[in-house]
Amino acid sequence: MSQSKASKEIVEKRRKLMDDFKNLRSKRLEEFNAKKKCRLELRDGIDTDELDAESENLEEEVVEFLIKEDVTVLED
């Protein structure tokens, strides 16, 4: 098998995968947009589809975890 024929097959396979991905993505995007009204109702009218859309409705929390505690005894 020549290298050009193999590379053509690879290009065709990648093209098919990309087309399949684009079709799936567009279908999921349509589903996402169709359910927007329901999402808004569940969130009391607050649109959280974009993270920076309404920053005054979001609250930032900082959580700290103790990972390890080292105890060193010093002699006097």
PDB file of N, H, CA, C and O in Angstrom:
ATOM      1  N   MET A   1       0.848  -1.176   0.000  1.00  0.00           N
ATOM      2  CA  MET A   1       0.000   0.000   0.000  1.00  0.00           C
ATOM      3  C   MET A   1       0.892   1.238   0.000  1.00  0.00           C
ATOM      4  O   MET A   1       1.811   1.355   0.810  1.00  0.00           O
ATOM      5  N   SER A   2       0.615   2.135  -0.897  1.00  0.00           N
ATOM      6  H   SER A   2      -0.132   2.040  -1.555  1.00  0.00           H
ATOM      7  CA  SER A   2       1.439   3.338  -0.964  1.00  0.00           C
ATOM      8  C   SER A   2       1.088   4.298   0.164  1.00  0.00           C
ATOM      9  O   SER A   2       0.005   4.253   0.747  1.00  0.00           O
ATOM     10  N   GLN A   3       2.040   5.157   0.440  1.00  0.00           N
ATOM     11  H   GLN A   3       2.919   5.194  -0.034  1.00  0.00           H
ATOM     12  CA  GLN A   3       1.866   6.086   1.551  1.00  0.00           C
ATOM     13  C   GLN A   3       0.749   7.092   1.249  1.00  0.00           C
ATOM     14  O   GLN A   3       0.010   7.481   2.153  1.00  0.00           O
ATOM     15  N   SER A   4       0.622   7.508   0.004  1.00  0.00           N
ATOM     16  H   SER A   4       1.222   7.192  -0.731  1.00  0.00           H
ATOM     17  CA  SER A   4      -0.423   8.482  -0.323  1.00  0.00           C
ATOM     18  C   SER A   4      -1.809   7.868  -0.175  1.00  0.00           C
ATOM     19  O   SER A   4      -2.743   8.547   0.253  1.00  0.00           O
ATOM     20  N   LYS A   5      -1.954   6.595  -0.521  1.00  0.00           N
ATOM     21  H   LYS A   5      -1.196   6.043  -0.868  1.00  0.00           H
ATOM     22  CA  LYS A   5      -3.243   5.933  -0.371  1.00  0.00           C
ATOM     23  C   LYS A   5      -3.598   5.788   1.112  1.00  0.00           C
ATOM     24  O   LYS A   5      -4.749   5.985   1.503  1.00  0.00           O
ATOM     25  N   ALA A   6      -2.601   5.444   1.931  1.00  0.00           N
ATOM     26  H   ALA A   6      -1.666   5.284   1.613  1.00  0.00           H
ATOM     27  CA  ALA A   6      -2.825   5.316   3.374  1.00  0.00           C
ATOM     28  C   ALA A   6      -3.193   6.669   3.978  1.00  0.00           C
ATOM     29  O   ALA A   6      -4.082   6.751   4.826  1.00  0.00           O
ATOM     30  N   SER A   7      -2.515   7.724   3.546  1.00  0.00           N
ATOM     31  H   SER A   7      -1.794   7.657   2.857  1.00  0.00           H
ATOM     32  CA  SER A   7      -2.827   9.040   4.104  1.00  0.00           C
ATOM     33  C   SER A   7      -4.207   9.511   3.637  1.00  0.00           C
ATOM     34  O   SER A   7      -4.901  10.200   4.385  1.00  0.00           O
ATOM     35  N   LYS A   8      -4.615   9.155   2.423  1.00  0.00           N
ATOM     36  H   LYS A   8      -4.051   8.595   1.816  1.00  0.00           H
ATOM     37  CA  LYS A   8      -5.956   9.497   1.964  1.00  0.00           C
ATOM     38  C   LYS A   8      -7.002   8.790   2.810  1.00  0.00           C
ATOM     39  O   LYS A   8      -8.028   9.379   3.151  1.00  0.00           O
ATOM     40  N   GLU A   9      -6.752   7.541   3.149  1.00  0.00           N
ATOM     41  H   GLU A   9      -5.918   7.063   2.872  1.00  0.00           H
ATOM     42  CA  GLU A   9      -7.684   6.801   4.003  1.00  0.00           C
ATOM     43  C   GLU A   9      -7.778   7.426   5.384  1.00  0.00           C
ATOM     44  O   GLU A   9      -8.864   7.522   5.955  1.00  0.00           O
ATOM     45  N   ILE A  10      -6.654   7.845   5.914  1.00  0.00           N
ATOM     46  H   ILE A  10      -5.772   7.766   5.450  1.00  0.00           H
ATOM     47  CA  ILE A  10      -6.636   8.485   7.228  1.00  0.00           C
ATOM     48  C   ILE A  10      -7.398   9.801   7.181  1.00  0.00           C
ATOM     49  O   ILE A  10      -8.166  10.109   8.092  1.00  0.00           O
ATOM     50  N   VAL A  11      -7.190  10.579   6.121  1.00  0.00           N
ATOM     51  H   VAL A  11      -6.566  10.328   5.380  1.00  0.00           H
ATOM     52  CA  VAL A  11      -7.884  11.855   5.981  1.00  0.00           C
ATOM     53  C   VAL A  11      -9.388  11.627   5.875  1.00  0.00           C
ATOM     54  O   VAL A  11     -10.164  12.351   6.499  1.00  0.00           O
ATOM     55  N   GLU A  12      -9.804  10.647   5.107  1.00  0.00           N
ATOM     56  H   GLU A  12      -9.173  10.059   4.600  1.00  0.00           H
ATOM     57  CA  GLU A  12     -11.230  10.339   4.967  1.00  0.00           C
ATOM     58  C   GLU A  12     -11.831   9.882   6.299  1.00  0.00           C
ATOM     59  O   GLU A  12     -12.950  10.262   6.645  1.00  0.00           O
ATOM     60  N   LYS A  13     -11.080   9.067   7.040  1.00  0.00           N
ATOM     61  H   LYS A  13     -10.171   8.758   6.759  1.00  0.00           H
ATOM     62  CA  LYS A  13     -11.568   8.601   8.337  1.00  0.00           C
ATOM     63  C   LYS A  13     -11.726   9.770   9.301  1.00  0.00           C
ATOM     64  O   LYS A  13     -12.720   9.860  10.021  1.00  0.00           O
ATOM     65  N   ARG A  14     -10.743  10.658   9.311  1.00  0.00           N
ATOM     66  H   ARG A  14      -9.936  10.584   8.727  1.00  0.00           H
ATOM     67  CA  ARG A  14     -10.815  11.832  10.191  1.00  0.00           C
ATOM     68  C   ARG A  14     -11.955  12.755   9.779  1.00  0.00           C
ATOM     69  O   ARG A  14     -12.645  13.309  10.635  1.00  0.00           O
ATOM     70  N   ARG A  15     -12.153  12.922   8.482  1.00  0.00           N
ATOM     71  H   ARG A  15     -11.592  12.472   7.788  1.00  0.00           H
ATOM     72  CA  ARG A  15     -13.230  13.767   7.983  1.00  0.00           C
ATOM     73  C   ARG A  15     -14.590  13.207   8.414  1.00  0.00           C
ATOM     74  O   ARG A  15     -15.477  13.956   8.823  1.00  0.00           O
ATOM     75  N   LYS A  16     -14.743  11.886   8.317  1.00  0.00           N
ATOM     76  H   LYS A  16     -14.023  11.277   7.985  1.00  0.00           H
ATOM     77  CA  LYS A  16     -15.991  11.252   8.731  1.00  0.00           C
ATOM     78  C   LYS A  16     -16.213  11.428  10.232  1.00  0.00           C
ATOM     79  O   LYS A  16     -17.324  11.735  10.667  1.00  0.00           O
ATOM     80  N   LEU A  17     -15.157  11.234  11.022  1.00  0.00           N
ATOM     81  H   LEU A  17     -14.255  10.985  10.669  1.00  0.00           H
ATOM     82  CA  LEU A  17     -15.281  11.433  12.468  1.00  0.00           C
ATOM     83  C   LEU A  17     -15.661  12.872  12.801  1.00  0.00           C
ATOM     84  O   LEU A  17     -16.481  13.109  13.688  1.00  0.00           O
ATOM     85  N   MET A  18     -15.070  13.832  12.094  1.00  0.00           N
ATOM     86  H   MET A  18     -14.404  13.640  11.374  1.00  0.00           H
ATOM     87  CA  MET A  18     -15.369  15.240  12.339  1.00  0.00           C
ATOM     88  C   MET A  18     -16.811  15.556  11.956  1.00  0.00           C
ATOM     89  O   MET A  18     -17.488  16.302  12.663  1.00  0.00           O
ATOM     90  N   ASP A  19     -17.281  15.002  10.855  1.00  0.00           N
ATOM     91  H   ASP A  19     -16.731  14.396  10.281  1.00  0.00           H
ATOM     92  CA  ASP A  19     -18.673  15.207  10.448  1.00  0.00           C
ATOM     93  C   ASP A  19     -19.631  14.612  11.478  1.00  0.00           C
ATOM     94  O   ASP A  19     -20.637  15.228  11.828  1.00  0.00           O
ATOM     95  N   ASP A  20     -19.311  13.413  11.959  1.00  0.00           N
ATOM     96  H   ASP A  20     -18.494  12.912  11.674  1.00  0.00           H
ATOM     97  CA  ASP A  20     -20.139  12.784  12.992  1.00  0.00           C
ATOM     98  C   ASP A  20     -20.181  13.642  14.255  1.00  0.00           C
ATOM     99  O   ASP A  20     -21.234  13.810  14.870  1.00  0.00           O
ATOM    100  N   PHE A  21     -19.028  14.180  14.630  1.00  0.00           N
ATOM    101  H   PHE A  21     -18.172  14.044  14.131  1.00  0.00           H
ATOM    102  CA  PHE A  21     -18.949  15.037  15.813  1.00  0.00           C
ATOM    103  C   PHE A  21     -19.782  16.300  15.630  1.00  0.00           C
ATOM    104  O   PHE A  21     -20.515  16.700  16.534  1.00  0.00           O
ATOM    105  N   LYS A  22     -19.670  16.926  14.460  1.00  0.00           N
ATOM    106  H   LYS A  22     -19.075  16.600  13.725  1.00  0.00           H
ATOM    107  CA  LYS A  22     -20.429  18.156  14.204  1.00  0.00           C
ATOM    108  C   LYS A  22     -21.930  17.893  14.245  1.00  0.00           C
ATOM    109  O   LYS A  22     -22.693  18.702  14.773  1.00  0.00           O
ATOM    110  N   ASN A  23     -22.350  16.762  13.690  1.00  0.00           N
ATOM    111  H   ASN A  23     -21.731  16.104  13.261  1.00  0.00           H
ATOM    112  CA  ASN A  23     -23.773  16.418  13.719  1.00  0.00           C
ATOM    113  C   ASN A  23     -24.258  16.200  15.150  1.00  0.00           C
ATOM    114  O   ASN A  23     -25.318  16.698  15.530  1.00  0.00           O
ATOM    115  N   LEU A  24     -23.493  15.465  15.937  1.00  0.00           N
ATOM    116  H   LEU A  24     -22.632  15.060  15.629  1.00  0.00           H
ATOM    117  CA  LEU A  24     -23.860  15.219  17.325  1.00  0.00           C
ATOM    118  C   LEU A  24     -23.892  16.517  18.124  1.00  0.00           C
ATOM    119  O   LEU A  24     -24.804  16.742  18.919  1.00  0.00           O
ATOM    120  N   ARG A  25     -22.898  17.366  17.911  1.00  0.00           N
ATOM    121  H   ARG A  25     -22.157  17.184  17.264  1.00  0.00           H
ATOM    122  CA  ARG A  25     -22.821  18.641  18.632  1.00  0.00           C
ATOM    123  C   ARG A  25     -24.016  19.524  18.305  1.00  0.00           C
ATOM    124  O   ARG A  25     -24.599  20.134  19.201  1.00  0.00           O
ATOM    125  N   SER A  26     -24.387  19.597  17.032  1.00  0.00           N
ATOM    126  H   SER A  26     -23.913  19.101  16.304  1.00  0.00           H
ATOM    127  CA  SER A  26     -25.529  20.442  16.665  1.00  0.00           C
ATOM    128  C   SER A  26     -26.831  19.890  17.250  1.00  0.00           C
ATOM    129  O   SER A  26     -27.702  20.658  17.657  1.00  0.00           O
ATOM    130  N   LYS A  27     -26.962  18.571  17.292  1.00  0.00           N
ATOM    131  H   LYS A  27     -26.254  17.948  16.962  1.00  0.00           H
ATOM    132  CA  LYS A  27     -28.165  17.971  17.879  1.00  0.00           C
ATOM    133  C   LYS A  27     -28.242  18.285  19.371  1.00  0.00           C
ATOM    134  O   LYS A  27     -29.308  18.640  19.873  1.00  0.00           O
ATOM    135  N   ARG A  28     -27.128  18.158  20.081  1.00  0.00           N
ATOM    136  H   ARG A  28     -26.262  17.870  19.673  1.00  0.00           H
ATOM    137  CA  ARG A  28     -27.111  18.442  21.520  1.00  0.00           C
ATOM    138  C   ARG A  28     -27.331  19.925  21.801  1.00  0.00           C
ATOM    139  O   ARG A  28     -27.960  20.284  22.795  1.00  0.00           O
ATOM    140  N   LEU A  29     -26.814  20.784  20.928  1.00  0.00           N
ATOM    141  H   LEU A  29     -26.303  20.492  20.120  1.00  0.00           H
ATOM    142  CA  LEU A  29     -27.000  22.219  21.098  1.00  0.00           C
ATOM    143  C   LEU A  29     -28.472  22.588  20.921  1.00  0.00           C
ATOM    144  O   LEU A  29     -28.985  23.438  21.649  1.00  0.00           O
ATOM    145  N   GLU A  30     -29.149  21.967  19.974  1.00  0.00           N
ATOM    146  H   GLU A  30     -28.732  21.277  19.382  1.00  0.00           H
ATOM    147  CA  GLU A  30     -30.582  22.191  19.795  1.00  0.00           C
ATOM    148  C   GLU A  30     -31.358  21.740  21.035  1.00  0.00           C
ATOM    149  O   GLU A  30     -32.267  22.440  21.482  1.00  0.00           O
ATOM    150  N   GLU A  31     -31.010  20.586  21.592  1.00  0.00           N
ATOM    151  H   GLU A  31     -30.272  20.017  21.230  1.00  0.00           H
ATOM    152  CA  GLU A  31     -31.664  20.100  22.810  1.00  0.00           C
ATOM    153  C   GLU A  31     -31.432  21.067  23.972  1.00  0.00           C
ATOM    154  O   GLU A  31     -32.347  21.363  24.740  1.00  0.00           O
ATOM    155  N   PHE A  32     -30.200  21.552  24.088  1.00  0.00           N
ATOM    156  H   PHE A  32     -29.457  21.312  23.464  1.00  0.00           H
ATOM    157  CA  PHE A  32     -29.838  22.483  25.152  1.00  0.00           C
ATOM    158  C   PHE A  32     -30.662  23.762  25.043  1.00  0.00           C
ATOM    159  O   PHE A  32     -31.198  24.246  26.040  1.00  0.00           O
ATOM    160  N   ASN A  33     -30.763  24.305  23.845  1.00  0.00           N
ATOM    161  H   ASN A  33     -30.327  23.912  23.035  1.00  0.00           H
ATOM    162  CA  ASN A  33     -31.523  25.540  23.652  1.00  0.00           C
ATOM    163  C   ASN A  33     -33.020  25.319  23.858  1.00  0.00           C
ATOM    164  O   ASN A  33     -33.716  26.218  24.331  1.00  0.00           O
ATOM    165  N   ALA A  34     -33.520  24.135  23.509  1.00  0.00           N
ATOM    166  H   ALA A  34     -32.954  23.406  23.125  1.00  0.00           H
ATOM    167  CA  ALA A  34     -34.941  23.840  23.685  1.00  0.00           C
ATOM    168  C   ALA A  34     -35.320  23.756  25.163  1.00  0.00           C
ATOM    169  O   ALA A  34     -36.468  24.023  25.518  1.00  0.00           O
ATOM    170  N   LYS A  35     -34.386  23.394  26.018  1.00  0.00           N
ATOM    171  H   LYS A  35     -33.454  23.176  25.730  1.00  0.00           H
ATOM    172  CA  LYS A  35     -34.666  23.224  27.447  1.00  0.00           C
ATOM    173  C   LYS A  35     -34.367  24.466  28.276  1.00  0.00           C
ATOM    174  O   LYS A  35     -34.432  24.418  29.505  1.00  0.00           O
ATOM    175  N   LYS A  36     -34.042  25.573  27.625  1.00  0.00           N
ATOM    176  H   LYS A  36     -33.989  25.613  26.627  1.00  0.00           H
ATOM    177  CA  LYS A  36     -33.673  26.784  28.351  1.00  0.00           C
ATOM    178  C   LYS A  36     -34.824  27.288  29.234  1.00  0.00           C
ATOM    179  O   LYS A  36     -34.597  27.686  30.377  1.00  0.00           O
ATOM    180  N   LYS A  37     -36.045  27.273  28.712  1.00  0.00           N
ATOM    181  H   LYS A  37     -36.229  26.950  27.784  1.00  0.00           H
ATOM    182  CA  LYS A  37     -37.192  27.747  29.492  1.00  0.00           C
ATOM    183  C   LYS A  37     -37.334  26.947  30.788  1.00  0.00           C
ATOM    184  O   LYS A  37     -37.591  27.511  31.852  1.00  0.00           O
ATOM    185  N   CYS A  38     -37.166  25.645  30.686  1.00  0.00           N
ATOM    186  H   CYS A  38     -36.958  25.187  29.822  1.00  0.00           H
ATOM    187  CA  CYS A  38     -37.270  24.781  31.865  1.00  0.00           C
ATOM    188  C   CYS A  38     -36.155  25.101  32.868  1.00  0.00           C
ATOM    189  O   CYS A  38     -36.399  25.144  34.074  1.00  0.00           O
ATOM    190  N   ARG A  39     -34.943  25.323  32.375  1.00  0.00           N
ATOM    191  H   ARG A  39     -34.745  25.288  31.395  1.00  0.00           H
ATOM    192  CA  ARG A  39     -33.828  25.658  33.273  1.00  0.00           C
ATOM    193  C   ARG A  39     -34.086  26.968  34.008  1.00  0.00           C
ATOM    194  O   ARG A  39     -33.811  27.083  35.202  1.00  0.00           O
ATOM    195  N   LEU A  40     -34.615  27.954  33.286  1.00  0.00           N
ATOM    196  H   LEU A  40     -34.838  27.860  32.316  1.00  0.00           H
ATOM    197  CA  LEU A  40     -34.909  29.241  33.919  1.00  0.00           C
ATOM    198  C   LEU A  40     -35.973  29.089  34.999  1.00  0.00           C
ATOM    199  O   LEU A  40     -35.870  29.708  36.058  1.00  0.00           O
ATOM    200  N   GLU A  41     -36.997  28.272  34.744  1.00  0.00           N
ATOM    201  H   GLU A  41     -37.081  27.770  33.884  1.00  0.00           H
ATOM    202  CA  GLU A  41     -38.043  28.047  35.744  1.00  0.00           C
ATOM    203  C   GLU A  41     -37.472  27.380  36.990  1.00  0.00           C
ATOM    204  O   GLU A  41     -37.831  27.744  38.110  1.00  0.00           O
ATOM    205  N   LEU A  42     -36.585  26.407  36.800  1.00  0.00           N
ATOM    206  H   LEU A  42     -36.294  26.112  35.890  1.00  0.00           H
ATOM    207  CA  LEU A  42     -36.008  25.705  37.945  1.00  0.00           C
ATOM    208  C   LEU A  42     -35.081  26.596  38.764  1.00  0.00           C
ATOM    209  O   LEU A  42     -34.891  26.366  39.958  1.00  0.00           O
ATOM    210  N   ARG A  43     -34.506  27.608  38.127  1.00  0.00           N
ATOM    211  H   ARG A  43     -34.660  27.794  37.157  1.00  0.00           H
ATOM    212  CA  ARG A  43     -33.547  28.490  38.810  1.00  0.00           C
ATOM    213  C   ARG A  43     -34.160  29.838  39.166  1.00  0.00           C
ATOM    214  O   ARG A  43     -33.445  30.824  39.342  1.00  0.00           O
ATOM    215  N   ASP A  44     -35.466  29.878  39.270  1.00  0.00           N
ATOM    216  H   ASP A  44     -36.047  29.077  39.127  1.00  0.00           H
ATOM    217  CA  ASP A  44     -36.181  31.112  39.650  1.00  0.00           C
ATOM    218  C   ASP A  44     -35.840  32.286  38.734  1.00  0.00           C
ATOM    219  O   ASP A  44     -35.663  33.409  39.205  1.00  0.00           O
ATOM    220  N   GLY A  45     -35.748  32.034  37.438  1.00  0.00           N
ATOM    221  H   GLY A  45     -35.892  31.121  37.055  1.00  0.00           H
ATOM    222  CA  GLY A  45     -35.518  33.097  36.465  1.00  0.00           C
ATOM    223  C   GLY A  45     -34.087  33.560  36.339  1.00  0.00           C
ATOM    224  O   GLY A  45     -33.811  34.497  35.590  1.00  0.00           O
ATOM    225  N   ILE A  46     -33.173  32.936  37.046  1.00  0.00           N
ATOM    226  H   ILE A  46     -33.398  32.175  37.655  1.00  0.00           H
ATOM    227  CA  ILE A  46     -31.765  33.330  36.970  1.00  0.00           C
ATOM    228  C   ILE A  46     -31.097  32.530  35.855  1.00  0.00           C
ATOM    229  O   ILE A  46     -31.088  31.299  35.876  1.00  0.00           O
ATOM    230  N   ASP A  47     -30.540  33.247  34.884  1.00  0.00           N
ATOM    231  H   ASP A  47     -30.548  34.247  34.867  1.00  0.00           H
ATOM    232  CA  ASP A  47     -29.894  32.596  33.745  1.00  0.00           C
ATOM    233  C   ASP A  47     -28.446  32.295  34.106  1.00  0.00           C
ATOM    234  O   ASP A  47     -27.629  33.209  34.218  1.00  0.00           O
ATOM    235  N   THR A  48     -28.125  31.018  34.289  1.00  0.00           N
ATOM    236  H   THR A  48     -28.788  30.275  34.198  1.00  0.00           H
ATOM    237  CA  THR A  48     -26.758  30.625  34.649  1.00  0.00           C
ATOM    238  C   THR A  48     -26.066  29.891  33.505  1.00  0.00           C
ATOM    239  O   THR A  48     -25.079  29.189  33.724  1.00  0.00           O
ATOM    240  N   ASP A  49     -26.581  30.050  32.287  1.00  0.00           N
ATOM    241  H   ASP A  49     -27.383  30.620  32.109  1.00  0.00           H
ATOM    242  CA  ASP A  49     -25.959  29.383  31.138  1.00  0.00           C
ATOM    243  C   ASP A  49     -24.550  29.914  30.886  1.00  0.00           C
ATOM    244  O   ASP A  49     -23.659  29.162  30.490  1.00  0.00           O
ATOM    245  N   GLU A  50     -24.356  31.192  31.114  1.00  0.00           N
ATOM    246  H   GLU A  50     -25.080  31.803  31.435  1.00  0.00           H
ATOM    247  CA  GLU A  50     -23.024  31.775  30.977  1.00  0.00           C
ATOM    248  C   GLU A  50     -22.536  32.149  32.364  1.00  0.00           C
ATOM    249  O   GLU A  50     -23.265  32.765  33.141  1.00  0.00           O
ATOM    250  N   LEU A  51     -21.323  31.783  32.669  1.00  0.00           N
ATOM    251  H   LEU A  51     -20.730  31.283  32.038  1.00  0.00           H
ATOM    252  CA  LEU A  51     -20.813  31.996  34.028  1.00  0.00           C
ATOM    253  C   LEU A  51     -20.699  33.468  34.386  1.00  0.00           C
ATOM    254  O   LEU A  51     -20.892  33.831  35.546  1.00  0.00           O
ATOM    255  N   ASP A  52     -20.391  34.323  33.423  1.00  0.00           N
ATOM    256  H   ASP A  52     -20.234  34.028  32.480  1.00  0.00           H
ATOM    257  CA  ASP A  52     -20.212  35.741  33.717  1.00  0.00           C
ATOM    258  C   ASP A  52     -21.467  36.557  33.441  1.00  0.00           C
ATOM    259  O   ASP A  52     -21.414  37.787  33.466  1.00  0.00           O
ATOM    260  N   ALA A  53     -22.593  35.903  33.177  1.00  0.00           N
ATOM    261  H   ALA A  53     -22.636  34.904  33.157  1.00  0.00           H
ATOM    262  CA  ALA A  53     -23.805  36.612  32.787  1.00  0.00           C
ATOM    263  C   ALA A  53     -24.286  37.551  33.893  1.00  0.00           C
ATOM    264  O   ALA A  53     -24.482  38.742  33.652  1.00  0.00           O
ATOM    265  N   GLU A  54     -24.475  37.031  35.079  1.00  0.00           N
ATOM    266  H   GLU A  54     -24.316  36.064  35.274  1.00  0.00           H
ATOM    267  CA  GLU A  54     -24.964  37.850  36.192  1.00  0.00           C
ATOM    268  C   GLU A  54     -24.132  37.537  37.426  1.00  0.00           C
ATOM    269  O   GLU A  54     -24.497  36.683  38.234  1.00  0.00           O
ATOM    270  N   SER A  55     -23.036  38.220  37.563  1.00  0.00           N
ATOM    271  H   SER A  55     -22.740  38.914  36.907  1.00  0.00           H
ATOM    272  CA  SER A  55     -22.117  37.920  38.659  1.00  0.00           C
ATOM    273  C   SER A  55     -22.700  38.286  40.022  1.00  0.00           C
ATOM    274  O   SER A  55     -22.263  37.742  41.036  1.00  0.00           O
ATOM    275  N   GLU A  56     -23.678  39.197  40.071  1.00  0.00           N
ATOM    276  H   GLU A  56     -24.033  39.639  39.248  1.00  0.00           H
ATOM    277  CA  GLU A  56     -24.249  39.563  41.366  1.00  0.00           C
ATOM    278  C   GLU A  56     -25.108  38.444  41.947  1.00  0.00           C
ATOM    279  O   GLU A  56     -25.399  38.451  43.143  1.00  0.00           O
ATOM    280  N   ASN A  57     -25.520  37.480  41.114  1.00  0.00           N
ATOM    281  H   ASN A  57     -25.283  37.475  40.142  1.00  0.00           H
ATOM    282  CA  ASN A  57     -26.314  36.359  41.606  1.00  0.00           C
ATOM    283  C   ASN A  57     -25.456  35.181  42.059  1.00  0.00           C
ATOM    284  O   ASN A  57     -25.971  34.205  42.603  1.00  0.00           O
ATOM    285  N   LEU A  58     -24.169  35.274  41.837  1.00  0.00           N
ATOM    286  H   LEU A  58     -23.750  36.068  41.395  1.00  0.00           H
ATOM    287  CA  LEU A  58     -23.274  34.182  42.208  1.00  0.00           C
ATOM    288  C   LEU A  58     -22.496  34.553  43.454  1.00  0.00           C
ATOM    289  O   LEU A  58     -22.172  35.721  43.670  1.00  0.00           O
ATOM    290  N   GLU A  59     -22.197  33.562  44.271  1.00  0.00           N
ATOM    291  H   GLU A  59     -22.460  32.613  44.095  1.00  0.00           H
ATOM    292  CA  GLU A  59     -21.457  33.784  45.499  1.00  0.00           C
ATOM    293  C   GLU A  59     -20.238  32.871  45.508  1.00  0.00           C
ATOM    294  O   GLU A  59     -20.360  31.667  45.279  1.00  0.00           O
ATOM    295  N   GLU A  60     -19.079  33.431  45.769  1.00  0.00           N
ATOM    296  H   GLU A  60     -18.981  34.409  45.955  1.00  0.00           H
ATOM    297  CA  GLU A  60     -17.849  32.648  45.774  1.00  0.00           C
ATOM    298  C   GLU A  60     -17.559  32.148  47.178  1.00  0.00           C
ATOM    299  O   GLU A  60     -17.660  32.894  48.152  1.00  0.00           O
ATOM    300  N   GLU A  61     -17.199  30.883  47.268  1.00  0.00           N
ATOM    301  H   GLU A  61     -17.117  30.277  46.477  1.00  0.00           H
ATOM    302  CA  GLU A  61     -16.848  30.296  48.554  1.00  0.00           C
ATOM    303  C   GLU A  61     -15.428  29.751  48.476  1.00  0.00           C
ATOM    304  O   GLU A  61     -15.025  29.190  47.457  1.00  0.00           O
ATOM    305  N   VAL A  62     -14.672  29.919  49.559  1.00  0.00           N
ATOM    306  H   VAL A  62     -15.000  30.375  50.387  1.00  0.00           H
ATOM    307  CA  VAL A  62     -13.326  29.376  49.639  1.00  0.00           C
ATOM    308  C   VAL A  62     -13.355  28.262  50.681  1.00  0.00           C
ATOM    309  O   VAL A  62     -13.764  28.477  51.822  1.00  0.00           O
ATOM    310  N   VAL A  63     -12.921  27.079  50.278  1.00  0.00           N
ATOM    311  H   VAL A  63     -12.590  26.905  49.350  1.00  0.00           H
ATOM    312  CA  VAL A  63     -12.912  25.932  51.172  1.00  0.00           C
ATOM    313  C   VAL A  63     -11.466  25.486  51.324  1.00  0.00           C
ATOM    314  O   VAL A  63     -10.764  25.275  50.335  1.00  0.00           O
ATOM    315  N   GLU A  64     -11.029  25.345  52.561  1.00  0.00           N
ATOM    316  H   GLU A  64     -11.599  25.517  53.364  1.00  0.00           H
ATOM    317  CA  GLU A  64      -9.657  24.915  52.835  1.00  0.00           C
ATOM    318  C   GLU A  64      -9.685  23.554  53.518  1.00  0.00           C
ATOM    319  O   GLU A  64     -10.516  23.298  54.389  1.00  0.00           O
ATOM    320  N   PHE A  65      -8.762  22.688  53.109  1.00  0.00           N
ATOM    321  H   PHE A  65      -8.087  22.897  52.402  1.00  0.00           H
ATOM    322  CA  PHE A  65      -8.656  21.360  53.689  1.00  0.00           C
ATOM    323  C   PHE A  65      -7.270  21.189  54.294  1.00  0.00           C
ATOM    324  O   PHE A  65      -6.272  21.602  53.703  1.00  0.00           O
ATOM    325  N   LEU A  66      -7.211  20.583  55.469  1.00  0.00           N
ATOM    326  H   LEU A  66      -8.022  20.248  55.950  1.00  0.00           H
ATOM    327  CA  LEU A  66      -5.947  20.241  56.087  1.00  0.00           C
ATOM    328  C   LEU A  66      -5.488  18.919  55.474  1.00  0.00           C
ATOM    329  O   LEU A  66      -6.160  17.897  55.612  1.00  0.00           O
ATOM    330  N   ILE A  67      -4.359  18.946  54.807  1.00  0.00           N
ATOM    331  H   ILE A  67      -3.813  19.776  54.695  1.00  0.00           H
ATOM    332  CA  ILE A  67      -3.867  17.748  54.126  1.00  0.00           C
ATOM    333  C   ILE A  67      -2.953  16.942  55.033  1.00  0.00           C
ATOM    334  O   ILE A  67      -3.078  15.721  55.129  1.00  0.00           O
ATOM    335  N   LYS A  68      -2.040  17.623  55.692  1.00  0.00           N
ATOM    336  H   LYS A  68      -1.938  18.615  55.614  1.00  0.00           H
ATOM    337  CA  LYS A  68      -1.084  16.906  56.520  1.00  0.00           C
ATOM    338  C   LYS A  68      -0.634  17.824  57.658  1.00  0.00           C
ATOM    339  O   LYS A  68      -0.492  19.034  57.480  1.00  0.00           O
ATOM    340  N   GLU A  69      -0.418  17.235  58.807  1.00  0.00           N
ATOM    341  H   GLU A  69      -0.533  16.253  58.952  1.00  0.00           H
ATOM    342  CA  GLU A  69       0.059  18.001  59.948  1.00  0.00           C
ATOM    343  C   GLU A  69       1.359  17.380  60.419  1.00  0.00           C
ATOM    344  O   GLU A  69       1.403  16.200  60.767  1.00  0.00           O
ATOM    345  N   ASP A  70       2.411  18.169  60.430  1.00  0.00           N
ATOM    346  H   ASP A  70       2.376  19.127  60.148  1.00  0.00           H
ATOM    347  CA  ASP A  70       3.715  17.699  60.908  1.00  0.00           C
ATOM    348  C   ASP A  70       3.963  18.262  62.306  1.00  0.00           C
ATOM    349  O   ASP A  70       3.819  19.461  62.542  1.00  0.00           O
ATOM    350  N   VAL A  71       4.334  17.380  63.220  1.00  0.00           N
ATOM    351  H   VAL A  71       4.451  16.405  63.028  1.00  0.00           H
ATOM    352  CA  VAL A  71       4.652  17.804  64.588  1.00  0.00           C
ATOM    353  C   VAL A  71       6.121  17.519  64.828  1.00  0.00           C
ATOM    354  O   VAL A  71       6.572  16.381  64.694  1.00  0.00           O
ATOM    355  N   THR A  72       6.873  18.566  65.189  1.00  0.00           N
ATOM    356  H   THR A  72       6.507  19.490  65.299  1.00  0.00           H
ATOM    357  CA  THR A  72       8.286  18.413  65.461  1.00  0.00           C
ATOM    358  C   THR A  72       8.533  18.789  66.916  1.00  0.00           C
ATOM    359  O   THR A  72       8.162  19.881  67.346  1.00  0.00           O
ATOM    360  N   VAL A  73       9.148  17.903  67.668  1.00  0.00           N
ATOM    361  H   VAL A  73       9.450  17.016  67.318  1.00  0.00           H
ATOM    362  CA  VAL A  73       9.430  18.144  69.077  1.00  0.00           C
ATOM    363  C   VAL A  73      10.865  18.663  69.173  1.00  0.00           C
ATOM    364  O   VAL A  73      11.805  18.028  68.695  1.00  0.00           O
ATOM    365  N   LEU A  74      11.011  19.830  69.800  1.00  0.00           N
ATOM    366  H   LEU A  74      10.247  20.346  70.188  1.00  0.00           H
ATOM    367  CA  LEU A  74      12.316  20.431  69.991  1.00  0.00           C
ATOM    368  C   LEU A  74      12.711  20.278  71.445  1.00  0.00           C
ATOM    369  O   LEU A  74      11.902  20.517  72.342  1.00  0.00           O
ATOM    370  N   GLU A  75      13.946  19.883  71.680  1.00  0.00           N
ATOM    371  H   GLU A  75      14.602  19.689  70.951  1.00  0.00           H
ATOM    372  CA  GLU A  75      14.432  19.756  73.052  1.00  0.00           C
ATOM    373  C   GLU A  75      14.969  21.070  73.540  1.00  0.00           C
ATOM    374  O   GLU A  75      15.564  21.830  72.776  1.00  0.00           O
ATOM    375  N   ASP A  76      14.759  21.349  74.833  1.00  0.00           N
ATOM    376  H   ASP A  76      14.275  20.732  75.454  1.00  0.00           H
ATOM    377  CA  ASP A  76      15.242  22.605  75.419  1.00  0.00           C
ATOM    378  C   ASP A  76      16.650  22.480  75.898  1.00  0.00           C
ATOM    379  O   ASP A  76      17.213  23.443  76.419  1.00  0.00           O
TER     380      ASP A  76
END
